[in-house]
């Protein structure tokens, strides 16, 4: 599985765009495990602290971090890189 984590906040203006983009990628790739993590909850803030997330949206594809909404081609390239690293 390719893990994707999207850190969001309820008042974030661009977070819905990041969520939509990653959900589309997950719909197109059954080997993606998508987690949406809201900083609006204590559990989400703890996870963000552990991942050193300071702004939203922040998207992780494996260990690769995107601050802000990634471009679709960047996201797909990161997914393919994870796929290649897992299945050389």
Phi, psi and omega in degrees: 000146177256114182279132172235127177242131179241116177269128184226175172213145183303333182264004182286128182284329184259355180300319178302326178294318178294320179296313181299316181298314181288327176294320177298317179297319179293323178295327182275344185228099184295348180269012177265134173252105186262130174235127174258123185240118182266129175282004175281355179240156178299319179297320178294319178295323177296316179297319179296319178298316180298325180267005180056044178273123182247349179212160179235150354285148169235130183241130174248130169246103191063237178264355181281128185253136171239123175262123188093186180278119179288154171290150182303317182295325177293318180296314180297319178297320179294322177296314180296322178297317177296318180298316180294319180295330180276333182229072182293000000 
